Amino acid sequence: METTYWRKQQEQALFPDIAWSKPENKQHAGKLLIIGGNLHGFAAPAAAYQESLKAGVGVAKVLLPDALQKTVGRILENGEYAPSTPSGSFSQKALASWLDWSQWADAILLAGDLGRNSETAITIERFVAKTNLPLTITKDAIDYFYANPGAITQRLKTTLVLSLAQLQKLNKQMGSTEPLLFSFGIAQLANWLHSFTSDNPCTIVVYHQQSILVAHQGQIISTEVGEQTIWRLKTASCGAVWWLQNPAKPLEALTAGIFEQFKTDGAAGRT
């Protein structure tokens, strides 16, 4: 049975006007701050930077722990550094740098590879509470909020690009009475997302059964993209760019970006 809140994006883009109006001049294409990395890995923020350029961002900056400065050095262009812990993750002192750079940016992407560190957890939670910019969170950055899921699910201008397992854990930690099951079909998941995003202002982007679903304010759009093993970072990076260029239309912008990624560039199945 068809629902009024669930639409499917198939061979034709649902929002072609979003793509047609995409800025051609980089000066008008927005500024994205990408945060992530630790001493033992920075692949996620580095890849997010490249994907944001492909998606047409005006300027992107990557903010890394300063423990990586000698390792990364000149390899990563537009890299900036903030104080790190002795183990090489962001320290609490990094908060000032995060906030300073957020004054420069139009939107922020927490790209992951943040490691597991109690100081980083404090920094992330304080930052999310202090900034009011559009914020996209993906990969292991999501995991930092299991103890306080409301910090992101109840935050305005927040997009969570996450696995079904991560969404399930967030939902469980929220004490929800509506279980999210791996056995759900697409229609059941769409119904669940309708309920969840009607109660929570965040936007959810999740992959299930060869489709990416975007849910915002109770409205769901699914796009069949084929088998995907690695999709979150690409989708989060592209989505953050399209959203910052259309800040009042997160559902439409993310949906248009997904179409460009998986329908028009032959990207299905690629990372």
N, C-alpha and C positions, 0 to 999 in steps of 0.2 A: 504494500500500500504506500502510495506517495505521501510525503509529508510536506508541510508548508515551510519547515525550517531547514530542510536538507536539500541541497542542490548538487548536481554532478557536473563537473567540468570534463568534457570529453574531447571530441576532435576540434571543437571551436572554443576559443577563449571566452569566458563569461564576461570579462571586463577588458575588451580591446582598447578602450579609451585610456586606460592606465598606461598601456604600452605606448600608444600613440603620443601621449603627452610627456613621455620620459625626457628629462632634460638632456639636451645635446651638448650644452656648454658646461664644462666641469665646474665653473664658478657658481653654477646654480644647481649642482648635483649633490650637494650636501657633504657633511663631514662626519665620519664614523670613527669612534674610538673603540678599538678592540683590546680587551684585557685578557691575559692568560699566561700560561707557562709556569714552569719551575725549573730548577737546576737540571733536572733529569729529563726534561722534555718540553719542547716548544712547537711541536708539529701543528697542533691545533690552531694557535693564533697565527702562525705563519701561513697555513693553508687558508684561514679565514681572510687574511689580508689579500691573497691572490684571488680568492673567490669574490671578494667585495669589489676589486678592480674589474673583474669580468662582468659583474652586475651593473657597472656604470656609476660607482660612487665618485664624487668629486675628489675628495681626499680621505685617505684612511691613515690612522696612526695606530701602531701596536705598542701597548704598554706592557713591559715584561719586568720580572724581578731583576734587580741589578746584579745578582749572582750570575746571570746569563750574559752580561755585557762582554766579557772576554771571549766567551764561546761564540756568541752571535756576531758581535762586532760589526763588521761591514757587510755581513751576509744578508741581513734583513734591512731593507731600506725603510725609512720612516719608523724606525724603532726608537722607543723612549724607555726609560728605566726608572723603577721605584724601589725603595728600600726592601731588602729581603731578610729572612731569618737566617741563622747559621746553616740550616739545612737547605736553603735555596728557594724557599717559597716566599710569597709576599708577607711582609711583617705588618704589624699594626701601624708602624710609621708610614707605610705606603698609602694610607688613607688620604693624607694631605695631597699627594701627587695625583691620586685617582680623582679627587674632587677638583683640583686645579685643571686637569686635562678635560674634565667634563664640562668646564666652562667654555672650552674651545669647541666641543663637539655638538652635533645636532642629535646624535643617538649613540647608544653604547651596546656593544656585544660582549658578553662574558663567554669567551670561546672555549674554555676548558683547559685541560692539562695543568690544572691548578695544584695537583697533588693532594695530600692529606695533611693538613696542618691546622692546629687550633688558632694560631694567630691569623692565618689567612681567613678562617671561618669568621672571626670577629670583624676583620676588615671588610669582608664581603657583606655581612649583615648590616654593618653601620653605613656602608656606602649605599646600599639599596634603599635604606631608610632616608638618606640625606639627599639623594639626587631625584629630580622629578622628570628627567629626560626619558624618552622612549628607550626601553631596555629589553634586549633579547638575551635569553639565557639558554645554554645548551650543554651537552656532554656532561662532564663531571662537575661543572658549576651547579647543576641542578641538585646534586647530592648534598651540597652544603646546607640545603634548606629542609631536610627531612625532620630536623628537630623543631623547626618553626615554619611550616609550610605556608601559613597565612601571610608571611612576609612577602611572598611572591604571588600567591594565588589571589590575595586581596588587594594587591598593588595595582593602581591604574597604569596604563601605558606599559604593560608588561607582556611579552610574548615568550612562551616556554616551548622550545623545540626539543622534544624528549621522546624516549622510547616508551612503549606501552608498559614495560616493567617499572620505569621511573614514575610514570603517571599513577600506576597502581599503588606504588609505595607512598607517594604524596597523599593520595586519597585515603589510604589506610591511616597514615599519621594524622590526618585531619579528623579522624573519628567518624568518617562518613558511614551512613547506614545504607548507601547505595553501592554495592560491590562492583568493581571493575574486573571482568574475567577475561583471561586469554582466549577462552572458547567463544567469545562474542563474534558474531558475524558483523559485517559493515553496518547493517541497519541497526543492530543492537548497540554498537559503539556510537553511532551517530545519535541515537536516542539518549545514551548516557551522557555524551558530550553536550547535548542540548540542555540537559538538566544541570550539569556541572557549571557550564559557562553562563547559565541564567542566574546562578547564585554567586558566581565569582567573576570579577571584572577582567581577569587575565585572559589572554588569547592562548589557545592550545593548538599546537601543530604536532601531529603524531602519525606514524606510519603503521598500517595494519592491512594484511591481506592484499598486498600489491597496490595499495592506495595511500596517498597522503591526505589526511583530513585536517582542515583548518576550522576551528570553532571559536566564535566570538559573539558574546551577548546572545547566546542561544541559537545562533545561526551557524549552519554547518555547510562547508563545501568540500567535496571529495574529488580528488583527481587520481585516476588510475595511472600508475607510473611503471608498472612491471616490477620484477623482482629487484629489490634493493638491499644490499648488505651494509653499505655505509652511505648514509643520506643526511644525517642530522647537521653536520657542519656546513655542508654545501647549502642546504636549505636555510639554515639559520643566517648564514652570511648574505646570501642573496636576498632573503626576506628582510633582513635588517636594512639593506640598502633601499629596496622598493618601498618599505614602510616609511623610512625617514623622508623619502621624496613625496609621500602621500600620507602625512601624519594623521589626518582625520579619517583615513579609510584603511584600517589594518586588515580587515577581512578581504577587501578587494585587492589591496596591494600584495598581500602574501599569496593570494590565489593567482594573480597575474604573474608574479615572480616564479611560482611553481610551474606554470604553463610554459614560460620561457625556458626554464631549466630542463624540463623533462619531455616537452612536446615539440619544441621547435629547434632544439640544438642537438637532438639525438643523444641526450645524456643518460637515458635510461640504462641502469646497470653499471654506470661508471661512478666513481667516487667524486 
